[in-house]
Amino acid sequence: MPITSLFVALAVLLVLVLAIRVAARRNAAAIGLGDGGDAELERRIRVHGNAVEYLPLALLELALLERAGVSAPLLYALGGSLMLARVLHVIGLSRSRGRSAGRVLGMLGTWLVMLAMALLLLWQVIRS
């Protein structure tokens, strides 16, 4: 599954960057556990956590679609859209605690891609 492998690798790199950002802030603020009331650390923890919450299911959907023989261009479009949405979300949430264009577009994009993949998976099941 080379297409899914590409997007899993990209997602892992994104999650590692986010984890490093959490660790760097923990080190700078000398906070070993939790957020210690540090708003910046809390935000970094949530940015990382949000990626970890959504990416596994979305990548599983992508893998199942690839295994089912969905066309490569569609898989690249779905995987690319997912990664773009996640990066937009990271940028938006990293810059603002409140509503931001990146955060809104990132979440909507993530949900729409996941919904599209879920519907495609259901279609694959019904068709078979």
N, C-alpha and C positions, 0 to 999 in steps of 0.2 A: 504494500500500500504506500507507494511513494508520495502521493499527493498529501495524504493525511500525515505522513512522516514529516514532510516539509513544515506543515502548520503546527504539528506538535513541537518540533524543534524551535520554531519561532515563538510559540507560546511559552515554552520553558525558558527561553532567553528573556522574554518579557517578565515572567514571574521572578526570575533570578535578579534582574535589575531592580524590581520592586522590593525584593527581600533585602538586597544590599542597601537600599535607601532606608529601610526600617532599621537595619543593624547599625548603619552610620549614625542615624539620629539617636538610637539607644545609647551608643557609645558617647556621642557628644553631650547628651543630657544625663549620662550616668544612671540610666533606668534599665534595670535587668528584667523586670516582669511587669506586664500591663503597660499602661501609658503614663503612669505617674502624674496624671493631670496635665501633661504636656500636649497642647493642642496640635502641634505639628506632628508629633509622634502618633497621636491618635489618628490623624488624617492619613499618614503613611501606612499605618496598620490596616485601615479600612480600604485604601486603594489596593494594597496587596491582597487582602482578604477577599475583596470583591472579584478580583481576577481569578483567584483560586476557587471561588464559589461557582463561577459561570463557565470557565474554560473547559473543565473536564467533561461536562455533559455535552457541550457544543462539539468538542473534538470527538467524542464517542459517536455523536450523530454523523459527523463527517466520515468517520471510519466505516460506519455501517453503510452509509450511502456509497462509499467507494467500493466496499465489498459487494454491494448489490449491483455494481456495474453502471452507476450513474456516469454520465459523460464527463471527461476530464475538464473541459471548459467550464461546465457548471460547478464542478467541485472546486476549481481554482477561484471562481467568482464567489462562491459561498465562503471558502476559507479566507480569501483576501478581504472580503467584506467584514467577516468576523474580526480579523486582526485589526483592520482599520477602526472598527467600532471600539475595540478594547483600548487601542492607543488613544483615541479621542476621549474615552472615558478617563483614562489615566491623566491625560493633560488637564481635562476639565476639573476633575476632583482634586488634583494636586494643586491647582491654582486658586481654588475657591471652596469654602465650606458650604456655600449655598448653591443656588441654581447657576449653571453656566452652560453655554452652548455646547462645549465639549462633553460635559457630563450628560446632558439630555440627549444629544445625538449619539453618544456612545452607548447609552443604555437602550435607547430605541433601536439603534442598529443591531445591537446584540440580540435583543428580543425578537426583532423581525427575522434575522438570520436563523435563530434557533427555531422560530415558528415555521419558517419555510422548510427547514430541514426535517422537522417533525412531520409536517404534512407530506413531504416527499417520502419519508419512511413509511407513513401510513399508506400512501399510494402504492408503494412497493409491496407491502403486505397484502393489500386488497387484490392487487393484480396477480399475485402468485398463487 
